[in-house]
């Protein structure tokens, strides 16, 4: 896997962990300084972004695997074509 892609995936996971911790913190301690609507909105915001941050790396890995499979199929096709006269 390309280093650039690996770094991007790692950053998504780090951001997901950070958003998850902030979401849990707000869920546990947020009632004391946020009213009901703000509390719900902020908790859902952070937990939603945490979910997206864990979802994107899986999609990037899946796309990379599919691209590598297509590339390998193209290489096989080029190697199996009969020589042209």
C-alpha positions in Angstrom: 0.0 0.0 0.0 1.2 3.5 -0.8 2.7 5.4 2.1 0.5 8.4 1.3 -2.7 6.3 1.5 -1.5 4.5 4.7 -0.9 7.9 6.3 -4.3 9.1 5.3 -5.9 6.0 6.7 -4.0 6.4 10.0 -5.1 10.0 10.3 -8.7 9.0 9.8 -8.4 6.5 12.6 -6.7 9.0 14.9 -9.5 11.6 14.2 -12.1 8.9 14.9 -10.6 8.1 18.3 -10.4 11.8 19.2 -14.0 12.4 18.1 -15.2 9.3 20.0 -13.5 10.4 23.2 -14.9 13.9 22.9 -18.3 12.5 22.2 -18.2 10.3 25.2 -16.9 13.1 27.4 -19.7 15.4 26.3 -22.2 12.6 26.8 -21.0 12.0 30.4 -20.2 15.6 31.5 -22.1 17.8 29.0 -25.4 17.9 30.9 -23.9 20.3 33.4 -23.0 23.0 30.9 -25.3 22.4 27.9 -29.1 22.5 27.7 -31.0 19.6 26.2 -31.0 20.5 22.5 -27.4 21.6 22.5 -26.4 18.5 24.4 -28.0 16.1 22.0 -26.7 18.0 19.0 -23.1 18.1 20.2 -23.1 14.5 21.2 -24.5 13.3 17.9 -22.1 15.6 16.0 -19.0 14.1 17.6 -20.2 10.5 17.5 -21.4 11.0 13.9 -18.0 12.2 12.9 -16.3 9.4 14.8 -18.4 6.9 12.8 -17.5 8.6 9.5 -13.8 8.6 10.5 -13.9 4.9 11.0 -16.0 4.3 7.8 -13.7 6.2 5.4 -10.6 4.1 5.9 -12.5 0.9 5.2 -13.8 2.4 2.0 -10.3 3.6 1.0 -8.9 0.1 1.7 -11.7 -1.5 -0.4 -11.2 0.9 -3.3 -7.4 0.2 -3.2 -8.0 -3.6 -3.2 -10.4 -3.3 -6.1 -7.9 -1.0 -8.0 -5.1 -3.5 -7.4 -7.3 -6.4 -8.6 -8.2 -4.6 -11.8 -4.5 -3.7 -12.4 -3.5 -7.3 -11.9 -6.3 -8.5 -14.3 -5.0 -6.0 -16.9 -1.5 -7.3 -16.5 -2.6 -10.9 -17.0 -4.6 -9.9 -20.1 -1.5 -8.2 -21.6 0.6 -11.3 -20.9 -1.9 -13.8 -22.3 -2.6 -12.0 -25.7 -1.2 -13.9 -28.6 1.5 -12.0 -30.5 0.4 -10.0 -33.5 1.8 -10.9 -36.9 
